[in-house]
Amino acid sequence: MKKTKNKPWFGGGIISDSARPQNSGKIDMHGVFTNMYCWGYPAFRAWSLVVTIYDLPRVKTPVLIGIKRKGSSEIDTIATVDVKDESIDNSHSLLVDLGYRFQKEGDYEVITYFKDYRAELKSSIRLRTRDWPIFSTKEIEILDKNKALIPHKVSAQVKCGHCNQHYVFEEKILASVEPSGGTIPFPENGVYECDSCGHKMKLKDIQGQIRASIKDNLTKFINRPSNV
């Protein structure tokens, strides 16, 4: 953080899963974090950023937000917001919903800065790859026995990034269960070639999120003594 006298400066920033302003003027944040997890790449992630700014002028002031890997000089701009001081004191809380498609794991910096003033704020995100969700023989047996109670197949709508063709992919855990009509099984290698334009869509992270969600629900079910 760099502070310049009589010019706007940043007091601090917080990253969370979501954030919403309250009637009181305060911002309610849920799921504050510094770590993100993925099951494959590329992986799109969304989050909320709340930044406190002091000594804003009464006119619109452009604020830019970018992201980069630590150690890299290349910054991807992901948001531009015009803000101005409308508070009764000298502080302003800026809430921005952000999203970014990560290409690989590592340490990243979200950089908030002014277009016309020399001040910036860096917020850190650590992106890590999770182990692939595997189901044991016992878990499969429990899931099969209680498939009316536990989700065991989940679909996701995916749009080709090149031609906007829509697809519905499905991940099902039980081999004995028929796939849902109108769905495509996730490919084993995580890559699906678009029928319309030939673009190779990388789906491993989406599939991993679905498998992890099914496994989490199954684990919660198993951990209730009355269920197993």
C-alpha positions as CSV (number, residue, x, y, z in Angstrom):
1,M,0.0,0.0,0.0
2,K,1.3,3.4,-0.9
3,K,-0.1,6.6,0.6
4,T,0.2,10.1,-1.0
5,K,-0.7,13.1,1.1
6,N,-4.0,14.9,0.1
7,K,-4.7,12.2,-2.5
8,P,-6.8,9.0,-2.3
9,W,-5.2,6.0,-0.8
10,F,-6.1,2.4,0.1
11,G,-6.7,1.3,3.7
12,G,-7.1,-2.4,3.1
13,G,-8.8,-5.1,1.1
14,I,-10.6,-8.4,1.9
15,I,-11.5,-11.3,-0.5
16,S,-14.5,-13.5,0.2
17,D,-16.9,-15.9,-1.5
18,S,-19.6,-13.3,-1.5
19,A,-20.4,-9.9,-0.1
20,R,-23.5,-7.7,0.0
21,P,-24.1,-4.1,1.2
22,Q,-26.5,-3.7,4.2
23,N,-29.0,-0.9,4.8
24,S,-26.7,0.5,7.5
25,G,-24.0,1.1,4.8
26,K,-21.8,-1.7,6.1
27,I,-20.9,-4.7,3.9
28,D,-21.7,-8.2,5.0
29,M,-19.0,-10.7,3.8
30,H,-19.3,-14.5,3.7
31,G,-16.4,-17.0,3.4
32,V,-13.3,-14.8,3.7
33,F,-10.4,-16.7,2.2
34,T,-6.9,-16.5,0.8
35,N,-6.8,-20.1,-0.7
36,M,-8.7,-21.4,-3.8
37,Y,-8.8,-25.0,-5.0
38,C,-9.2,-26.5,-8.5
39,W,-9.4,-30.0,-10.0
40,G,-8.1,-29.1,-13.4
41,Y,-7.2,-26.2,-15.7
42,P,-8.3,-23.8,-17.0
43,A,-10.5,-23.1,-14.0
44,F,-12.9,-20.2,-13.6
45,R,-13.4,-18.8,-10.2
46,A,-15.6,-15.9,-8.9
47,W,-15.2,-13.9,-5.7
48,S,-16.0,-10.6,-4.1
49,L,-13.4,-7.9,-3.2
50,V,-14.0,-5.2,-0.6
51,V,-11.5,-2.4,-0.6
52,T,-11.5,0.6,1.8
53,I,-10.4,3.9,0.2
54,Y,-9.6,7.2,2.0
55,D,-9.6,10.8,0.9
56,L,-11.6,10.2,-2.4
57,P,-12.4,13.4,-4.3
58,R,-16.0,14.4,-4.9
59,V,-15.7,13.6,-8.6
60,K,-15.7,10.2,-10.3
61,T,-12.3,8.5,-9.8
62,P,-11.4,5.5,-12.0
63,V,-10.3,2.5,-10.0
64,L,-8.8,-0.5,-11.9
65,I,-8.4,-4.1,-10.7
66,G,-6.0,-6.5,-12.2
67,I,-4.5,-10.0,-11.4
68,K,-1.1,-11.5,-12.0
69,R,1.0,-14.4,-10.9
70,K,3.5,-13.4,-8.2
71,G,6.9,-12.7,-9.8
72,S,5.3,-11.9,-13.2
73,S,5.1,-8.4,-14.7
74,E,2.0,-9.3,-16.9
75,I,-1.3,-8.0,-15.4
76,D,-4.7,-9.0,-16.7
77,T,-7.2,-6.2,-16.0
78,I,-10.5,-7.8,-14.8
79,A,-12.5,-4.7,-13.7
80,T,-12.7,-0.9,-14.0
81,V,-15.0,1.1,-11.6
82,D,-15.7,4.8,-11.2
83,V,-16.0,5.8,-7.6
84,K,-16.5,9.1,-5.7
85,D,-16.7,10.2,-2.1
86,E,-20.3,10.2,-0.9
87,S,-19.7,9.4,2.7
88,I,-19.9,11.6,5.8
89,D,-16.3,10.8,6.8
90,N,-13.2,10.4,4.6
91,S,-13.6,6.6,4.0
92,H,-15.3,4.7,1.2
93,S,-15.9,0.9,1.0
94,L,-15.8,-0.4,-2.6
95,L,-17.4,-3.7,-3.3
96,V,-16.6,-5.4,-6.6
97,D,-17.7,-8.9,-7.8
98,L,-14.8,-10.4,-9.8
99,G,-14.1,-13.5,-11.9
100,Y,-11.0,-14.9,-13.6
101,R,-10.1,-18.0,-15.6
102,F,-6.9,-19.4,-14.0
103,Q,-4.6,-21.4,-16.3
104,K,-2.4,-23.1,-13.6
105,E,-1.9,-23.3,-9.9
106,G,0.3,-20.9,-8.0
107,D,0.4,-17.7,-6.0
108,Y,-1.5,-14.7,-7.4
109,E,-1.9,-11.0,-6.6
110,V,-5.1,-9.0,-7.1
111,I,-4.0,-5.5,-7.6
112,T,-6.3,-2.5,-7.0
113,Y,-5.0,0.9,-8.2
114,F,-6.1,4.3,-9.4
115,K,-5.9,5.4,-13.0
116,D,-4.9,9.0,-12.1
117,Y,-3.1,8.6,-8.7
118,R,0.0,6.7,-7.6
119,A,-1.5,4.3,-5.0
120,E,-2.1,0.5,-5.1
121,L,-3.3,-2.3,-2.9
122,K,-2.3,-6.0,-3.3
123,S,-4.4,-8.9,-2.1
124,S,-3.1,-12.4,-2.3
125,I,-4.7,-15.6,-3.6
126,R,-3.1,-19.0,-3.4
127,L,-4.4,-21.5,-6.0
128,R,-3.9,-25.2,-5.4
129,T,-4.9,-28.4,-7.2
130,R,-7.0,-30.8,-5.2
131,D,-6.7,-34.6,-5.4
132,W,-9.2,-36.2,-7.8
133,P,-12.4,-37.3,-5.9
134,I,-12.3,-41.2,-5.9
135,F,-15.1,-43.3,-4.6
136,S,-14.3,-46.5,-2.7
137,T,-16.1,-49.8,-3.2
138,K,-17.9,-49.3,0.2
139,E,-18.9,-45.8,-0.8
140,I,-20.3,-47.0,-4.1
141,E,-22.3,-49.7,-2.3
142,I,-23.8,-47.1,0.1
143,L,-24.6,-44.7,-2.7
144,D,-26.3,-47.5,-4.7
145,K,-28.4,-48.6,-1.7
146,N,-29.4,-45.0,-1.0
147,K,-29.6,-43.5,-4.5
148,A,-33.1,-42.3,-3.9
149,L,-31.7,-40.1,-1.0
150,I,-28.3,-39.0,-2.3
151,P,-27.5,-37.2,-5.6
152,H,-25.5,-39.7,-7.7
153,K,-25.5,-38.0,-11.1
154,V,-25.2,-34.3,-11.8
155,S,-25.3,-32.4,-15.1
156,A,-23.7,-29.1,-16.1
157,Q,-24.4,-26.8,-19.0
158,V,-21.3,-25.7,-20.8
159,K,-20.9,-23.2,-23.5
160,C,-18.2,-23.4,-26.1
161,G,-15.9,-20.4,-25.7
162,H,-15.4,-19.9,-29.4
163,C,-18.8,-20.4,-31.1
164,N,-21.2,-20.3,-28.0
165,Q,-22.6,-23.8,-28.8
166,H,-24.3,-25.2,-25.7
167,Y,-23.8,-28.7,-24.3
168,V,-25.1,-30.5,-21.3
169,F,-22.5,-32.9,-19.7
170,E,-23.3,-35.4,-17.0
171,E,-21.2,-37.1,-14.3
172,K,-22.7,-40.2,-12.9
173,I,-21.1,-42.4,-10.2
174,L,-23.1,-45.6,-10.5
175,A,-22.3,-47.6,-13.5
176,S,-25.7,-49.4,-13.2
177,V,-27.7,-46.2,-13.6
178,E,-28.7,-45.1,-17.1
179,P,-27.5,-41.6,-18.2
180,S,-30.1,-38.8,-18.3
181,G,-31.6,-38.1,-21.7
182,G,-30.0,-35.4,-23.8
183,T,-26.7,-35.4,-21.8
184,I,-23.1,-36.2,-22.8
185,P,-20.8,-38.1,-20.4
186,F,-17.7,-36.2,-19.3
187,P,-14.8,-37.5,-21.5
188,E,-12.2,-39.5,-19.7
189,N,-9.4,-37.2,-20.7
190,G,-11.4,-34.1,-19.7
191,V,-11.3,-32.7,-23.2
192,Y,-14.4,-32.4,-25.5
193,E,-14.0,-31.2,-29.1
194,C,-16.9,-28.9,-30.1
195,D,-19.1,-30.4,-32.8
196,S,-19.6,-27.0,-34.4
197,C,-16.2,-25.4,-34.5
198,G,-13.7,-28.0,-33.3
199,H,-12.6,-26.0,-30.3
200,K,-11.3,-28.3,-27.5
201,M,-13.1,-27.6,-24.3
202,K,-11.2,-28.5,-21.1
203,L,-13.8,-29.8,-18.6
204,K,-11.7,-31.4,-15.9
205,D,-12.3,-28.8,-13.3
206,I,-16.1,-28.8,-13.8
207,Q,-16.2,-32.6,-13.6
208,G,-14.0,-32.5,-10.5
209,Q,-16.3,-30.0,-8.8
210,I,-19.3,-32.2,-9.5
211,R,-17.6,-35.3,-8.2
212,A,-16.4,-33.5,-5.1
213,S,-19.9,-32.2,-4.4
214,I,-21.4,-35.8,-4.7
215,K,-18.7,-37.2,-2.5
216,D,-19.3,-34.4,0.2
217,N,-23.0,-35.2,0.3
218,L,-22.2,-38.9,0.5
219,T,-19.7,-38.4,3.4
220,K,-22.3,-36.3,5.3
221,F,-24.8,-39.1,4.8
222,I,-22.4,-41.7,6.0
223,N,-21.4,-39.7,9.1
224,R,-25.0,-39.7,10.4
225,P,-25.1,-42.9,12.5
226,S,-28.8,-43.5,11.8
227,N,-28.2,-43.7,8.0
228,V,-25.5,-46.5,7.8
